[in-house]
Amino acid sequence: MSISDSNNSNSFISKLQEKLEANLSNEKFGVEELADAIGLSRSQVHRKLKNATGQSISQFIREYRLQKAKKLLLQEDFSAAEVAYKVGFNSPTYFSKAFHDYFGATPGKIKNSTSEIKKEKKVKRINYKLYAILIIIVALIFVFFYTKKNEIEEKLIQEKSIVVLPFANMSNNPDQQYFSDGIMEAVLNHLTALKDMHVISRTTSMRYKDTDKSIPEIAKELNVNYVLEGGVQESNGKIRVNAQLIEGKTDNHLWSEQYDRKLENIFTIQTDIAKNIAEALNTYISQEEIISINKPITHNPVAYENYLRGKYLLEGNWSLENSKKAINHFDAAIQRDPEFIEAYIWMGNSYITQGTWYGNLSNKQAKKLAKPYFDKAKEIDPEHPLLLWNIALIKYFFEWDFKEAAKLIEKAKEQGSRSGYIDFHLDLILRKFTKVIKECKQEIKSDSFAGTIYWNLAYAYYHMGETDKALQIIKKGFEIDPDQEAYYDHFGNLYNALGMHKKAEETLKKGLEVSDKRHASMIAHLAITYDKLNQPALRDMLIKELRERIAQNESMINVFTAHAYAGLNIPDSAFYYLERSYKRHEVDLIWLQTDPNLLLLKDDPRYVKLLDKIGFPEENRP
């Protein structure tokens, strides 16, 4: 670096520090605000800061605040909690954790060590018994008011609970449904960003598309107080959106509006609807939330249309064909707007999904195709929560880096973001069943029709050996989301575990019929079923099919062939295919220490060696 470059870099850093110092106690002064304060875009600040210090913007902000916190603790007579608020942390608990992670010691320890040095007067004796009683009294008072505070907050949030129903497609063209669904989801996401509101998930909301249930029935079923419904019509570059807010119990209309705008103004319609609803419900919107909902994901309406088309294909009837079509739409969106981060992320996700559930791409191929899109997304915003979720998926699914995946998931959650399944998957893989069960029950309590949550909960009970309970839960999930092919596979496993082999046969055969491909997992589990039913010819025919597909180098077949041989009690063959699976880094090998079929091998020394090679943490092994 030249002297000139060095001076420019130092000047840039000084400018950032000056703006941070002026807003040190403002907890809402974050990445966007810092970039605005120095007159640059977020991506420009990120690139310049990365070149100068190797840090991301959020890392730079956090470390600056922590360094200032340490100085205050050493020089001033402030408590750790007071210092937390003075340097812009709104949670003393999170501040303490961040401080310890950065300095290797808690704020209290740092302060106490300094106090000991400064202490000159003789410390008076303390009546420790009285002191302990006082602490207990204070703690009880704190717990009482904290509990009451939480109850009040929960009650207030429940009072502002809402479901956004699928918007009707008022165009004559049924192919425009993607646009109506996209507008509905954008409004829902804006409302979800408001901490003062409880919003039912999109997955649950979409169950009510074309429903004949009344508004009071829906509100009662979902335990919400308000319902938002609407319709969208798009034609010749113009758009009309109708929206109405309805009180669930009474079916009374509280607010309604019709928006007639040019297509390029679609983003202002979405934010206006969210703001109007918040105002109608007397909901507080912070400055940070206003900035969030006012920021469009792209300024290009054509790019946005292509993005919505791509998401509609992936979130509707998911298939390999739809995935390939979605990739074309995301690519078109990127061509129109090269800074459209969500389009890059969904493009990468499409390839990753083809390397997991469908298996038409190998691990190596999926990563190679997805990488440039995730890399570009990192340049635009390295801490975008959707990006963090997807990188976490790669880390544990493809790279078996479980610790790094957990860090990325935690970072995404700190931003209030949820994935729906990625974090649950990781906890299941690591055998954290109690945690999964607790969190799934909490999710169901707030959104009782989120089908994937039932899947995760059932899987946890299944792996814990509580098969009867798992079966009842998976039935509930299937009622909610009957189009998911994976349910047939899990039903088959559960029926086999319960000795209901005829029922397992019926279910797995049905799964193979409704699927657009013959999933290797279903074939392997059906082979086990036929073995239990004493039908060796049908069993051997399925094993032969798996081996023929292995010979054709089809991805992810080895691990499921190992499933079959483990279930047939032929361990040598099972380990032969597990080793082949390991060498090819097949993604479904991550279930090695949880899947009951593979757990049949756990007493074999080869099993432990394979766990070691994959890198499973020892503390949670079977």
Backbone torsions as a table, in degrees:
resi	resn	phi	psi	omega
1	MET	NA	131.6	179.7
2	SER	-73.8	166.5	178.3
3	ILE	-61.5	-38.4	179.5
4	SER	-63.5	-45.1	178.8
5	ASP	-62.5	-39.8	-179.2
6	SER	-64.4	-41.9	179.3
7	ASN	-64.2	-41.7	179.2
8	ASN	-63.5	-39.7	-179.8
9	SER	-65.0	-45.5	179.4
10	ASN	-62.7	-38.3	179.1
11	SER	-65.5	-40.0	179.2
12	PHE	-63.9	-45.5	179.8
13	ILE	-63.3	-42.6	179.8
14	SER	-61.6	-37.4	-179.8
15	LYS	-66.6	-41.7	177.2
16	LEU	-62.1	-45.1	-179.4
17	GLN	-63.5	-36.9	179.4
18	GLU	-63.4	-43.0	179.4
19	LYS	-68.7	-37.8	177.8
20	LEU	-65.3	-42.3	-179.2
21	GLU	-61.8	-38.2	-178.8
22	ALA	-70.4	-20.3	-177.7
23	ASN	-123.5	28.5	-170.9
24	LEU	-58.4	-42.2	-175.4
25	SER	-87.5	-1.8	-178.7
26	ASN	-84.7	103.4	-177.0
27	GLU	-63.3	-22.3	-177.2
28	LYS	-91.3	-0.5	177.9
29	PHE	-83.8	95.0	-175.7
30	GLY	-118.0	-149.2	-173.9
31	VAL	-60.3	-51.5	-177.3
32	GLU	-61.8	-43.1	-177.4
33	GLU	-66.3	-39.0	179.0
34	LEU	-65.3	-43.4	178.8
35	ALA	-61.9	-44.4	178.7
36	ASP	-62.1	-38.5	-175.7
37	ALA	-64.0	-30.0	179.8
38	ILE	-103.8	6.2	172.5
39	GLY	76.4	27.4	178.4
40	LEU	-126.3	161.5	175.6
41	SER	-76.5	162.9	179.3
42	ARG	-59.2	-42.8	-178.5
43	SER	-68.3	-34.4	177.6
44	GLN	-65.7	-44.1	178.6
45	VAL	-63.3	-42.0	-179.8
46	HIS	-59.7	-46.2	-177.7
47	ARG	-65.3	-44.4	-178.6
48	LYS	-65.7	-41.6	-178.9
49	LEU	-68.7	-38.1	179.2
50	LYS	-63.0	-41.8	179.0
51	ASN	-67.4	-35.5	-175.6
52	ALA	-81.0	-39.8	-172.6
53	THR	-127.3	-13.5	-175.8
54	GLY	80.1	6.8	-177.1
55	GLN	-103.3	155.2	168.1
56	SER	-81.0	168.7	-178.2
57	ILE	-64.9	-46.1	-177.8
58	SER	-64.6	-35.6	177.9
59	GLN	-66.1	-40.8	178.6
60	PHE	-61.7	-45.9	-179.6
61	ILE	-62.8	-47.3	-177.4
62	ARG	-61.4	-45.3	-177.6
63	GLU	-68.5	-34.9	177.0
64	TYR	-64.0	-45.0	179.8
65	ARG	-62.8	-40.4	-179.2
66	LEU	-67.8	-39.2	177.3
67	GLN	-63.1	-41.6	177.1
68	LYS	-64.8	-36.5	179.5
69	ALA	-62.3	-41.9	-179.1
70	LYS	-63.2	-40.6	179.3
71	LYS	-62.8	-42.1	179.4
72	LEU	-64.8	-39.1	179.3
73	LEU	-65.2	-37.1	-176.6
74	LEU	-80.3	-30.5	-170.7
75	GLN	-105.6	-25.0	-174.2
76	GLU	-117.6	162.4	-179.5
77	ASP	-94.7	64.0	178.1
78	PHE	-112.9	148.7	173.3
79	SER	-76.4	166.7	179.4
80	ALA	-61.7	-39.4	-180.0
81	ALA	-64.3	-41.9	179.2
82	GLU	-62.8	-42.1	179.3
83	VAL	-63.8	-39.9	179.9
84	ALA	-54.6	-47.8	-178.6
85	TYR	-70.3	-34.0	-179.2
86	LYS	-67.1	-26.0	-179.3
87	VAL	-106.5	15.8	169.6
88	GLY	91.3	17.1	173.4
89	PHE	-98.0	127.4	-179.2
90	ASN	-90.1	0.0	178.3
91	SER	-132.6	111.1	177.8
92	PRO	-58.7	-32.1	179.5
93	THR	-65.7	-47.6	179.0
94	TYR	-65.8	-37.4	177.5
95	PHE	-59.3	-45.5	-179.9
96	SER	-60.2	-41.7	179.9
97	LYS	-65.9	-46.5	-179.6
98	ALA	-63.3	-39.7	179.5
99	PHE	-62.8	-46.0	-179.8
100	HIS	-64.4	-41.2	179.3
101	ASP	-62.5	-34.2	-175.6
102	TYR	-85.3	-43.4	-174.8
103	PHE	-101.1	-12.0	-179.9
104	GLY	80.1	10.9	178.5
105	ALA	-152.6	152.6	-179.9
106	THR	-74.5	158.4	175.6
107	PRO	-56.0	-39.9	-179.5
108	GLY	-62.3	-40.7	-179.7
109	LYS	-65.8	-41.9	178.1
110	ILE	-60.7	-45.7	-177.1
111	LYS	-68.9	-42.7	-178.5
112	ASN	-64.5	-36.4	179.8
113	SER	-65.9	-35.1	177.6
114	THR	-72.2	-40.8	-179.2
115	SER	-61.1	-35.6	-179.7
116	GLU	-65.0	-37.1	-179.4
117	ILE	-68.8	-39.6	-177.1
118	LYS	-78.0	-17.9	-173.4
119	LYS	-66.2	122.4	-178.9
120	GLU	-119.3	-30.1	-177.6
121	LYS	-82.6	152.8	178.6
122	LYS	-71.3	130.7	-178.2
123	VAL	-77.3	129.3	178.6
124	LYS	-73.4	151.7	178.0
125	ARG	-68.0	143.5	-177.3
126	ILE	-114.8	139.0	173.7
127	ASN	-77.3	93.1	-172.8
128	TYR	-64.4	-30.0	179.5
129	LYS	-65.5	-46.1	178.0
130	LEU	-64.5	-39.8	179.9
131	TYR	-60.6	-42.7	-179.7
132	ALA	-64.8	-40.4	179.5
133	ILE	-63.3	-42.4	179.2
134	LEU	-62.1	-41.8	179.4
135	ILE	-61.3	-44.2	-179.1
136	ILE	-62.5	-43.2	179.9
137	ILE	-62.4	-47.0	179.4
138	VAL	-60.9	-42.7	-179.7
139	ALA	-62.2	-42.9	179.8
140	LEU	-64.1	-40.5	177.9
141	ILE	-62.6	-43.2	-179.7
142	PHE	-62.3	-47.4	-179.5
143	VAL	-60.2	-42.9	-179.7
144	PHE	-59.6	-51.9	-177.2
145	PHE	-70.8	-33.6	178.2
146	TYR	-65.6	-42.1	178.6
147	THR	-64.2	-45.0	179.3
148	LYS	-61.8	-40.6	179.4
149	LYS	-60.7	-45.3	179.3
150	ASN	-63.1	-40.6	179.0
151	GLU	-63.1	-41.3	179.6
152	ILE	-65.3	-44.3	-179.7
153	GLU	-62.8	-43.0	179.5
154	GLU	-63.2	-39.7	-179.9
155	LYS	-65.4	-41.3	179.2
156	LEU	-64.2	-42.2	179.4
157	ILE	-65.4	-41.6	178.6
158	GLN	-63.0	-35.0	178.1
159	GLU	-62.1	-28.9	180.0
160	LYS	-107.3	38.5	177.9
161	SER	-84.8	141.5	-173.3
162	ILE	-149.8	147.4	170.3
163	VAL	-117.7	133.4	175.8
164	VAL	-98.3	107.4	-178.2
165	LEU	-74.0	154.3	177.8
166	PRO	-55.5	130.6	179.9
167	PHE	-72.7	139.2	179.9
168	ALA	-72.9	143.8	174.5
169	ASN	-88.0	104.1	-176.2
170	MET	-91.0	2.4	176.4
171	SER	-78.6	157.5	177.6
172	ASN	-73.1	-18.3	-176.3
173	ASN	-93.7	114.5	179.3
174	PRO	-64.3	-19.5	178.8
175	ASP	-69.5	-9.6	179.3
176	GLN	-84.4	3.7	-177.7
177	GLN	-59.2	-33.3	179.6
178	TYR	-57.3	-34.5	-176.4
179	PHE	-72.3	-43.4	178.6
180	SER	-62.2	-44.2	179.3
181	ASP	-63.6	-37.4	-179.1
182	GLY	-67.0	-40.4	178.5
183	ILE	-65.7	-43.7	178.5
184	MET	-58.6	-45.5	-178.0
185	GLU	-65.3	-37.7	179.3
186	ALA	-63.3	-43.8	177.7
187	VAL	-62.9	-44.8	179.4
188	LEU	-58.5	-44.1	-179.6
189	ASN	-64.5	-38.1	177.1
190	HIS	-62.7	-43.1	179.4
191	LEU	-67.7	-37.3	178.8
192	THR	-62.1	-30.5	-179.7
193	ALA	-69.0	-13.6	179.8
194	LEU	-87.3	114.4	-174.7
195	LYS	-64.2	-21.3	-175.3
196	ASP	-84.3	3.7	-176.8
197	MET	-127.1	149.5	173.6
198	HIS	-108.4	115.4	-174.4
199	VAL	-115.0	127.2	177.6
200	ILE	-66.1	142.6	-174.8
201	SER	-63.5	157.7	178.2
202	ARG	-61.3	-40.5	-178.6
203	THR	-57.0	-44.8	178.7
204	THR	-69.2	-43.3	-178.8
205	SER	-57.7	-41.3	-175.5
206	MET	-66.5	-16.3	176.5
207	ARG	-64.3	-19.7	-175.6
208	TYR	-98.8	14.3	174.9
209	LYS	-66.6	129.9	179.3
210	ASP	62.1	24.1	179.2
211	THR	-73.9	153.1	174.7
212	ASP	-104.7	9.6	178.6
213	LYS	-75.6	148.0	178.6
214	SER	-77.2	163.8	178.3
215	ILE	-58.8	-47.4	177.9
216	PRO	-59.6	-36.5	179.2
217	GLU	-64.6	-44.2	179.9
218	ILE	-64.5	-45.1	-178.7
219	ALA	-61.3	-41.7	179.6
220	LYS	-67.1	-41.7	-178.2
221	GLU	-63.2	-36.8	-177.1
222	LEU	-98.3	-3.4	-179.5
223	ASN	57.0	50.3	176.5
224	VAL	-121.9	157.4	-178.9
225	ASN	-93.5	-22.5	-174.3
226	TYR	-134.6	151.8	179.2
227	VAL	-131.8	132.4	174.7
228	LEU	-110.2	126.7	174.6
229	GLU	-129.4	160.4	-177.2
230	GLY	-168.0	-178.1	178.3
231	GLY	-147.8	154.0	-175.9
232	VAL	-132.3	135.7	174.0
233	GLN	-133.5	126.9	-178.3
234	GLU	-127.1	129.0	-178.6
235	SER	-161.2	133.6	174.3
236	ASN	50.8	44.0	175.9
237	GLY	77.8	8.0	178.1
238	LYS	-121.8	155.0	-178.1
239	ILE	-138.5	140.3	174.8
240	ARG	-122.9	128.7	177.9
241	VAL	-126.2	124.6	172.4
242	ASN	-103.7	138.2	177.5
243	ALA	-143.7	141.9	177.7
244	GLN	-143.5	134.9	178.1
245	LEU	-99.2	128.7	-173.0
246	ILE	-126.0	137.8	173.8
247	GLU	-76.1	124.5	-171.0
248	GLY	-60.8	-47.9	-174.1
249	LYS	-68.5	-40.6	-172.2
250	THR	-98.2	-15.4	-176.0
251	ASP	66.9	20.4	178.7
252	ASN	-83.1	138.2	176.9
253	HIS	-81.1	122.0	-179.0
254	LEU	-94.5	-29.6	-176.6
255	TRP	-161.1	142.4	174.9
256	SER	-150.1	154.2	-176.9
257	GLU	-156.8	145.5	172.3
258	GLN	-118.3	128.4	-178.4
259	TYR	-112.1	122.3	174.0
260	ASP	-117.2	109.1	-174.9
261	ARG	-137.8	168.6	168.6
262	LYS	-75.3	154.8	-174.7
263	LEU	-57.2	-34.4	-178.2
264	GLU	-68.1	-11.5	178.6
265	ASN	-97.4	14.1	-177.5
266	ILE	-58.4	-34.3	-175.8
267	PHE	-69.4	-35.3	178.7
268	THR	-70.1	-31.3	176.8
269	ILE	-62.2	-46.4	-178.3
270	GLN	-59.6	-45.3	-178.7
271	THR	-71.5	-35.9	179.2
272	ASP	-62.9	-41.0	179.3
273	ILE	-61.1	-47.1	-179.2
274	ALA	-61.3	-43.9	-179.8
275	LYS	-65.0	-41.4	-179.2
276	ASN	-65.3	-38.1	177.5
277	ILE	-66.0	-45.0	178.8
278	ALA	-58.8	-41.4	179.5
279	GLU	-66.6	-41.3	-179.9
280	ALA	-63.4	-30.1	-178.8
281	LEU	-99.9	11.2	-179.9
282	ASN	54.3	43.3	-178.8
283	THR	-92.4	130.3	177.9
284	TYR	-73.5	132.0	176.0
285	ILE	-118.5	119.4	-180.0
286	SER	-74.7	165.5	178.3
287	GLN	-61.2	-38.6	178.4
288	GLU	-63.0	-41.0	179.7
289	GLU	-69.2	-36.9	176.8
290	ILE	-61.1	-45.4	179.0
291	ILE	-61.1	-41.4	-177.4
292	SER	-63.3	-48.8	-175.9
293	ILE	-78.2	-17.9	177.5
294	ASN	-81.8	-15.5	-174.7
295	LYS	-87.9	112.3	179.1
296	PRO	-73.5	151.7	-179.2
297	ILE	-74.7	-18.9	172.7
298	THR	-157.5	157.4	176.3
299	HIS	-100.3	0.1	-175.2
300	ASN	-104.7	112.6	-176.5
301	PRO	-65.1	-31.6	178.5
302	VAL	-70.3	-40.8	175.9
303	ALA	-61.5	-39.6	-179.2
304	TYR	-65.3	-41.9	178.5
305	GLU	-60.6	-44.1	179.2
306	ASN	-64.4	-39.5	177.5
307	TYR	-61.4	-44.9	179.4
308	LEU	-64.3	-38.5	177.8
309	ARG	-61.7	-43.8	179.9
310	GLY	-62.8	-46.6	179.8
311	LYS	-65.0	-37.0	179.3
312	TYR	-60.4	-40.0	179.4
313	LEU	-67.4	-39.4	-177.7
314	LEU	-76.8	-34.5	-174.0
315	GLU	-93.8	-2.5	177.1
316	GLY	-94.2	-119.4	178.6
317	ASN	-85.9	90.2	-172.1
318	TRP	-67.5	128.4	176.7
319	SER	-150.9	164.7	179.0
320	LEU	-61.5	-40.2	179.2
321	GLU	-62.7	-44.5	178.6
322	ASN	-64.6	-35.0	178.3
323	SER	-62.3	-42.7	-179.5
324	LYS	-67.7	-38.1	177.0
325	LYS	-66.7	-39.6	-179.9
326	ALA	-61.4	-39.3	178.9
327	ILE	-58.2	-40.0	178.3
328	ASN	-63.3	-39.5	179.1
329	HIS	-69.1	-41.4	178.4
330	PHE	-63.9	-38.1	178.0
331	ASP	-63.4	-41.1	178.0
332	ALA	-63.5	-38.1	178.2
333	ALA	-63.4	-41.7	-179.4
334	ILE	-66.3	-38.0	178.7
335	GLN	-62.4	-35.8	179.6
336	ARG	-76.9	-34.6	-178.7
337	ASP	-138.8	93.9	-177.0
338	PRO	-65.1	-7.1	178.6
339	GLU	-107.8	15.5	-175.7
340	PHE	-81.9	89.9	-170.8
341	ILE	-63.6	-40.7	-178.6
342	GLU	-62.6	-34.6	178.9
343	ALA	-65.7	-40.6	177.1
344	TYR	-62.4	-44.1	-176.7
345	ILE	-65.6	-44.9	-179.5
346	TRP	-68.6	-31.4	175.0
347	MET	-62.2	-48.9	178.2
348	GLY	-61.6	-40.9	179.8
349	ASN	-62.0	-36.3	179.4
350	SER	-60.7	-41.8	178.9
351	TYR	-69.5	-40.5	-179.7
352	ILE	-61.9	-41.9	-179.3
353	THR	-65.0	-35.1	176.7
354	GLN	-66.9	-22.5	177.9
355	GLY	-92.4	0.6	-180.0
356	THR	-114.9	-84.3	-173.0
357	TRP	-66.3	-44.6	-176.3
358	TYR	-84.5	-29.6	173.3
359	GLY	67.8	14.8	177.2
360	ASN	-75.4	-15.9	173.2
361	LEU	-114.1	143.8	174.6
362	SER	-76.0	167.7	176.1
363	ASN	-52.1	-49.7	-176.9
364	LYS	-63.8	-43.3	-179.2
365	GLN	-65.3	-44.9	-178.2
366	ALA	-61.8	-45.9	179.4
367	LYS	-62.6	-43.0	-178.1
368	LYS	-63.1	-41.6	-179.2
369	LEU	-73.2	-35.7	-177.2
370	ALA	-78.9	-31.4	-170.3
371	LYS	-53.9	-49.9	-177.1
372	PRO	-61.0	-29.8	-179.8
373	TYR	-75.7	-39.7	175.6
374	PHE	-68.7	-35.9	177.8
375	ASP	-63.1	-41.9	178.4
376	LYS	-65.9	-39.8	177.8
377	ALA	-61.7	-38.5	178.1
378	LYS	-62.1	-37.3	178.6
379	GLU	-63.6	-36.1	-177.4
380	ILE	-77.5	-47.2	-179.9
381	ASP	-158.5	96.9	-175.4
382	PRO	-67.5	-12.8	-177.1
383	GLU	-116.6	20.2	174.9
384	HIS	-61.7	125.9	-173.7
385	PRO	-58.4	-38.1	178.5
386	LEU	-63.8	-35.7	176.6
387	LEU	-67.6	-42.4	179.9
388	LEU	-60.3	-42.2	178.8
389	TRP	-60.9	-43.1	-176.7
390	ASN	-70.8	-38.2	176.8
391	ILE	-66.6	-37.3	175.7
392	ALA	-60.8	-40.4	178.4
393	LEU	-59.2	-43.8	178.1
394	ILE	-64.6	-41.9	-175.5
395	LYS	-60.2	-45.8	-176.1
396	TYR	-92.3	-30.9	-178.4
397	PHE	-76.6	-47.1	-172.1
398	PHE	-99.4	-33.7	-174.4
399	GLU	-105.5	-10.4	179.8
400	TRP	58.1	34.0	176.3
401	ASP	-100.0	82.8	-170.9
402	PHE	-70.2	-36.0	-178.8
403	LYS	-67.0	-44.3	-179.7
404	GLU	-66.9	-37.2	177.2
405	ALA	-60.7	-42.5	-179.9
406	ALA	-62.7	-39.0	178.4
407	LYS	-63.1	-43.9	-178.9
408	LEU	-66.0	-39.7	178.5
409	ILE	-63.7	-42.5	179.8
410	GLU	-64.1	-38.9	179.1
411	LYS	-64.9	-40.2	178.4
412	ALA	-66.3	-39.3	-179.8
413	LYS	-67.1	-33.1	178.6
414	GLU	-60.7	-24.4	178.1
415	GLN	-89.7	7.9	178.9
416	GLY	79.5	16.1	-177.0
417	SER	-94.6	145.5	177.6
418	ARG	-126.2	147.0	-178.7
419	SER	-99.8	-28.7	-176.3
420	GLY	95.2	-29.9	-180.0
421	TYR	-154.4	-24.8	-172.2
422	ILE	-61.9	-46.1	-179.3
423	ASP	-68.0	-37.1	177.1
424	PHE	-64.8	-40.9	178.3
425	HIS	-57.0	-48.5	-177.2
426	LEU	-62.0	-43.6	178.8
427	ASP	-64.2	-36.4	176.8
428	LEU	-65.5	-44.8	-179.9
429	ILE	-58.3	-37.4	-178.2
430	LEU	-90.4	9.8	174.7
431	ARG	64.0	33.5	176.7
432	LYS	-92.8	63.3	-170.0
433	PHE	-67.0	-40.4	-179.6
434	THR	-61.3	-41.1	178.8
435	LYS	-64.2	-44.9	-180.0
436	VAL	-60.5	-45.8	-179.0
437	ILE	-61.2	-45.0	-179.9
438	LYS	-62.2	-46.3	-176.4
439	GLU	-72.3	-35.0	177.5
440	CYS	-64.8	-41.0	179.0
441	LYS	-63.7	-36.9	176.8
442	GLN	-65.2	-41.3	178.8
443	GLU	-63.2	-43.8	-178.9
444	ILE	-64.2	-35.3	179.6
445	LYS	-62.6	-36.7	-178.3
446	SER	-90.6	-21.0	-178.2
447	ASP	-151.1	83.9	-168.9
448	SER	-72.6	-3.2	-179.2
449	PHE	-115.6	22.2	176.1
450	ALA	-84.9	96.8	-171.0
451	GLY	-57.8	-40.0	-176.9
452	THR	-63.7	-27.0	179.8
453	ILE	-67.0	-38.6	177.1
454	TYR	-64.3	-37.4	177.8
455	TRP	-59.9	-48.2	-179.4
456	ASN	-63.1	-42.3	-179.3
457	LEU	-64.5	-44.0	178.9
458	ALA	-63.3	-39.8	-179.0
459	TYR	-64.3	-38.0	178.6
460	ALA	-63.5	-47.3	178.6
461	TYR	-63.6	-38.2	179.1
462	TYR	-60.3	-46.4	-179.2
463	HIS	-70.1	-22.7	176.3
464	MET	-84.9	-3.6	178.4
465	GLY	91.1	2.9	179.0
466	GLU	-91.4	69.6	-169.5
467	THR	-67.8	-40.0	179.3
468	ASP	-58.6	-45.5	-179.7
469	LYS	-65.5	-40.5	179.3
470	ALA	-60.8	-40.0	-179.1
471	LEU	-63.6	-42.9	179.6
472	GLN	-64.0	-38.4	-178.7
473	ILE	-70.9	-41.5	-178.8
474	ILE	-66.5	-30.7	176.1
475	LYS	-63.1	-40.3	178.1
476	LYS	-63.8	-43.6	178.2
477	GLY	-61.8	-39.6	-178.7
478	PHE	-67.7	-36.0	176.6
479	GLU	-61.4	-37.8	-178.0
480	ILE	-76.1	-39.9	-171.4
481	ASP	-134.5	68.8	-172.5
482	PRO	-72.8	-8.7	-177.0
483	ASP	-86.3	-4.1	-178.9
484	GLN	-80.4	115.3	-178.0
485	GLU	-61.9	-31.6	-175.2
486	ALA	-60.3	-26.0	-178.9
487	TYR	-60.9	-36.3	-179.3
488	TYR	-61.8	-39.8	179.6
489	ASP	-63.8	-43.8	-177.7
490	HIS	-71.6	-36.2	173.8
491	PHE	-59.1	-45.0	-179.1
492	GLY	-59.7	-43.9	177.7
493	ASN	-60.3	-44.4	-177.7
494	LEU	-66.7	-42.8	178.7
495	TYR	-63.3	-39.5	176.5
496	ASN	-61.8	-44.2	-178.4
497	ALA	-62.9	-29.7	-179.4
498	LEU	-91.0	2.6	-179.9
499	GLY	78.0	12.7	-179.5
500	MET	-94.6	67.3	-168.4
501	HIS	-71.1	-33.3	176.9
502	LYS	-65.8	-38.9	177.5
503	LYS	-67.3	-37.6	177.4
504	ALA	-63.1	-43.6	179.3
505	GLU	-59.2	-49.0	-178.8
506	GLU	-58.3	-44.1	-176.2
507	THR	-70.0	-46.2	-178.1
508	LEU	-67.0	-37.8	176.8
509	LYS	-64.0	-39.1	177.4
510	LYS	-63.5	-40.9	178.3
511	GLY	-60.8	-41.6	178.9
512	LEU	-68.4	-29.2	179.4
513	GLU	-72.7	-42.5	-175.6
514	VAL	-81.6	-17.0	-177.7
515	SER	-77.6	150.2	176.6
516	ASP	-85.0	2.3	171.2
517	LYS	-152.4	159.0	179.9
518	ARG	-85.5	95.5	-176.7
519	HIS	-65.5	130.1	-176.0
520	ALA	-60.1	-33.1	-179.3
521	SER	-64.0	-42.6	179.8
522	MET	-65.5	-39.9	179.8
523	ILE	-63.3	-44.4	-179.6
524	ALA	-62.2	-44.0	-178.0
525	HIS	-71.6	-30.1	175.7
526	LEU	-71.3	-32.8	175.9
527	ALA	-62.6	-41.0	176.5
528	ILE	-63.1	-40.4	179.4
529	THR	-60.6	-46.3	-179.4
530	TYR	-65.1	-31.8	176.2
531	ASP	-64.9	-41.1	179.2
532	LYS	-68.1	-29.7	-179.8
533	LEU	-87.4	4.7	178.8
534	ASN	58.9	48.2	175.9
535	GLN	-122.6	74.5	-173.1
536	PRO	-61.8	-32.5	-178.2
537	ALA	-65.1	-45.9	178.1
538	LEU	-67.0	-38.8	177.3
539	ARG	-59.7	-51.3	-175.9
540	ASP	-65.9	-31.3	177.8
541	MET	-63.6	-40.2	179.5
542	LEU	-71.9	-39.4	176.6
543	ILE	-62.0	-40.2	178.6
544	LYS	-62.0	-41.5	178.7
545	GLU	-60.2	-43.0	179.4
546	LEU	-62.5	-44.1	-177.7
547	ARG	-67.9	-35.3	177.3
548	GLU	-66.4	-37.4	178.6
549	ARG	-71.2	-31.2	173.2
550	ILE	-63.8	-42.2	179.8
551	ALA	-62.1	-25.2	178.8
552	GLN	-90.8	10.0	177.5
553	ASN	62.2	30.7	176.6
554	GLU	-71.7	140.1	-175.6
555	SER	-72.3	148.3	171.6
556	MET	65.7	20.2	178.8
557	ILE	-88.6	-33.4	-176.7
558	ASN	-57.2	-47.4	-174.5
559	VAL	-64.5	-36.0	-179.4
560	PHE	-79.4	-26.2	171.7
561	THR	-65.9	-36.7	174.9
562	ALA	-64.0	-38.6	174.8
563	HIS	-53.8	-49.5	-176.5
564	ALA	-61.3	-48.4	-177.3
565	TYR	-67.0	-33.7	176.1
566	ALA	-64.3	-43.4	178.7
567	GLY	-67.1	-25.9	178.5
568	LEU	-88.5	2.0	179.2
569	ASN	61.7	46.4	173.9
570	ILE	-122.5	76.7	-170.2
571	PRO	-61.7	-36.1	-178.6
572	ASP	-60.7	-44.6	178.2
573	SER	-67.3	-38.2	179.2
574	ALA	-60.6	-46.1	-179.2
575	PHE	-70.6	-29.8	176.1
576	TYR	-59.4	-46.7	-178.5
577	TYR	-77.7	-27.4	173.9
578	LEU	-65.3	-39.6	178.0
579	GLU	-66.1	-40.4	175.9
580	ARG	-62.3	-40.3	178.6
581	SER	-64.0	-41.1	179.7
582	TYR	-63.5	-44.4	-179.0
583	LYS	-63.4	-30.9	178.7
584	ARG	-92.6	0.4	177.0
585	HIS	54.3	45.8	-179.3
586	GLU	-69.1	134.1	-168.7
587	VAL	-64.3	-34.0	-175.5
588	ASP	-76.2	1.7	173.8
589	LEU	-70.7	-13.8	178.8
590	ILE	-64.5	-17.0	179.1
591	TRP	-88.0	11.5	-174.7
592	LEU	-55.6	-40.4	-173.5
593	GLN	-96.3	9.1	179.1
594	THR	-126.9	-32.3	-176.1
595	ASP	-66.4	123.9	-177.1
596	PRO	-57.4	-31.0	177.7
597	ASN	-65.1	-44.5	-179.3
598	LEU	-76.4	-24.9	177.8
599	LEU	-66.5	-13.7	174.5
600	LEU	-63.0	-17.7	-176.9
601	LEU	-97.5	0.1	-166.4
602	LYS	-64.8	-21.4	179.7
603	ASP	-85.1	-3.7	178.6
604	ASP	-84.9	132.2	-179.8
605	PRO	-56.0	-29.1	179.7
606	ARG	-65.2	-28.0	179.9
607	TYR	-66.3	-46.8	-179.4
608	VAL	-64.4	-40.0	179.5
609	LYS	-61.9	-38.1	179.5
610	LEU	-69.5	-38.3	174.9
611	LEU	-59.6	-41.3	179.1
612	ASP	-62.1	-44.6	-176.6
613	LYS	-66.2	-36.7	178.3
614	ILE	-71.9	-34.2	176.8
615	GLY	100.2	28.0	176.5
616	PHE	-67.1	134.6	176.6
617	PRO	-58.0	138.0	-174.5
618	GLU	-70.1	-26.1	-172.4
619	GLU	-67.9	-20.1	-176.5
620	ASN	-116.6	20.3	-177.0
621	ARG	-78.0	155.2	179.7
622	PRO	-69.8	NA	NA
